[in-house]
Amino acid sequence: MKDYIINAPQLQSLQKRVGALFVWVICWVMWVYLLIPLVTLGSWVLGDKKYINEMRWFGGYKSLLELMEIYCVTLLVMVALWLCWIVYRFLKSKVVMPSAHKVVSDTELCVFYQVKIDELQQCRDAAMVTVYFDDHGKIIQLDPHIDRTFS
């Protein structure tokens, strides 16, 4: 994992966690649903005697072709839904929020992040700033590096 990605799942809302878990379960169920008949077919082609009766029970080659048709339709539906989601997110990102053009003062920033105004000014003058967070994502310390060398 990259160093610049914050790995803090405790900062996710319950709704995001449940949503991610739901998508994860659905994806694995669909993956297993698509692979079980292919594993059965592969074992049958390789000569595994246990799967001969199972292939007969499933209907043989004709049943396989019907399953492949269902799989292709399923994959096309998944791709269509995925593309719709991408287009929706793209169009949603184009919508400008009403507060996007609001100018925020330094005082408002300091109040929101609970930082002193002089610390903010020191950080603006610094070449590099280290920000320390607590377990809940709240800023606990700003450490400006005044010198211009990063060694």
C-alpha positions as CSV (number, residue, x, y, z in Angstrom):
1,M,0.0,0.0,0.0
2,K,1.2,3.5,-0.8
3,D,2.5,5.7,2.0
4,Y,0.2,8.6,1.1
5,I,-3.0,6.6,1.5
6,I,-4.4,6.9,5.0
7,N,-5.3,3.4,6.2
8,A,-7.9,4.3,8.8
9,P,-11.0,2.2,8.5
10,Q,-12.2,3.5,11.9
11,L,-12.9,6.8,10.1
12,Q,-15.4,5.2,7.7
13,S,-19.0,5.6,8.6
14,L,-21.1,2.5,9.4
15,Q,-23.1,3.0,6.2
16,K,-19.8,2.8,4.1
17,R,-18.6,-0.2,5.9
18,V,-21.9,-2.1,5.5
19,G,-22.0,-1.0,1.8
20,A,-18.5,-2.2,1.1
21,L,-19.2,-5.5,2.9
22,F,-22.4,-6.0,0.9
23,V,-20.6,-5.4,-2.4
24,W,-17.8,-7.7,-1.4
25,V,-20.2,-10.5,-0.6
26,I,-22.2,-10.1,-3.8
27,C,-19.0,-10.1,-5.9
28,W,-17.7,-13.3,-4.3
29,V,-21.1,-15.0,-4.7
30,M,-21.2,-14.1,-8.4
31,W,-17.6,-15.3,-8.8
32,V,-18.3,-18.7,-7.3
33,Y,-21.6,-18.9,-9.3
34,L,-19.6,-18.4,-12.5
35,L,-16.7,-20.8,-11.6
36,I,-18.4,-23.9,-10.2
37,P,-19.7,-25.2,-13.6
38,L,-16.4,-24.4,-15.2
39,V,-14.5,-26.4,-12.6
40,T,-17.0,-29.2,-13.1
41,L,-16.5,-29.1,-16.9
42,G,-12.7,-28.9,-16.5
43,S,-12.7,-32.0,-14.2
44,W,-14.9,-33.8,-16.6
45,V,-12.7,-33.0,-19.6
46,L,-9.6,-34.2,-17.7
47,G,-11.3,-37.5,-17.1
48,D,-12.4,-37.4,-13.5
49,K,-15.0,-40.2,-13.3
50,K,-16.9,-38.5,-10.4
51,Y,-18.0,-35.7,-12.7
52,I,-19.3,-37.8,-15.6
53,N,-22.6,-38.4,-13.8
54,E,-22.8,-34.8,-12.7
55,M,-22.4,-33.7,-16.3
56,R,-25.1,-36.1,-17.4
57,W,-27.3,-34.8,-14.6
58,F,-26.7,-31.2,-15.7
59,G,-27.7,-32.1,-19.3
60,G,-24.2,-32.4,-20.9
61,Y,-23.0,-30.1,-23.6
62,K,-26.4,-28.6,-24.4
63,S,-26.8,-27.5,-20.8
64,L,-23.3,-26.0,-20.8
65,L,-24.2,-23.9,-23.8
66,E,-27.3,-22.7,-22.1
67,L,-25.3,-21.8,-19.0
68,M,-22.7,-20.0,-21.1
69,E,-25.5,-17.9,-22.6
70,I,-26.7,-17.1,-19.1
71,Y,-23.2,-16.2,-18.0
72,C,-22.7,-13.9,-21.0
73,V,-26.0,-12.1,-20.3
74,T,-25.0,-11.8,-16.6
75,L,-21.6,-10.3,-17.5
76,L,-23.2,-7.9,-20.0
77,V,-25.6,-6.7,-17.3
78,M,-22.7,-6.3,-14.8
79,V,-20.7,-4.3,-17.4
80,A,-23.8,-2.2,-18.2
81,L,-24.4,-1.4,-14.5
82,W,-20.7,-0.7,-14.0
83,L,-20.7,1.8,-16.9
84,C,-23.9,3.4,-15.7
85,W,-22.3,3.9,-12.3
86,I,-19.2,5.4,-13.9
87,V,-21.3,7.8,-16.0
88,Y,-23.4,8.7,-12.9
89,R,-20.4,9.5,-10.8
90,F,-18.8,11.5,-13.6
91,L,-21.9,13.6,-14.1
92,K,-22.4,14.0,-10.3
93,S,-18.8,15.3,-10.0
94,K,-19.5,17.9,-12.6
95,V,-22.3,19.4,-10.5
96,V,-20.9,22.4,-8.6
97,M,-21.8,22.6,-5.0
98,P,-23.4,25.9,-3.9
99,S,-20.8,26.4,-1.2
100,A,-17.9,25.7,-3.6
101,H,-17.3,29.4,-4.4
102,K,-17.4,30.5,-0.7
103,V,-14.1,32.1,0.4
104,V,-12.9,30.7,3.8
105,S,-10.9,33.0,6.1
106,D,-7.9,31.9,8.1
107,T,-9.9,32.3,11.3
108,E,-12.6,30.0,10.0
109,L,-10.0,27.4,9.1
110,C,-8.3,27.6,12.5
111,V,-11.7,27.2,14.3
112,F,-12.7,24.2,12.1
113,Y,-9.4,22.3,12.5
114,Q,-8.8,23.6,16.0
115,V,-5.4,25.0,15.2
116,K,-3.9,28.3,16.4
117,I,-3.6,31.1,13.9
118,D,0.1,31.5,14.5
119,E,0.7,27.8,13.8
120,L,-1.2,28.2,10.5
121,Q,1.0,31.1,9.5
122,Q,4.2,29.2,10.4
123,C,3.0,26.3,8.3
124,R,2.4,28.5,5.3
125,D,5.9,29.9,5.5
126,A,7.5,26.4,5.9
127,A,8.8,24.4,3.0
128,M,7.4,21.2,4.5
129,V,4.8,20.5,7.2
130,T,4.3,17.3,9.1
131,V,0.7,16.9,10.4
132,Y,0.0,14.5,13.3
133,F,-3.4,13.0,13.7
134,D,-5.1,11.1,16.6
135,D,-7.0,7.8,16.1
136,H,-10.2,9.7,15.2
137,G,-8.6,11.8,12.4
138,K,-8.3,15.0,14.5
139,I,-5.2,17.2,14.0
140,I,-3.2,17.1,17.2
141,Q,0.0,18.8,16.1
142,L,1.5,20.7,13.2
143,D,5.3,20.5,12.8
144,P,6.6,23.1,10.2
145,H,10.1,22.5,8.8
146,I,11.5,25.9,8.2
147,D,14.8,25.0,6.5
148,R,14.7,24.5,2.8
149,T,16.6,21.3,2.7
150,F,14.8,18.0,3.2
151,S,17.6,15.8,4.4
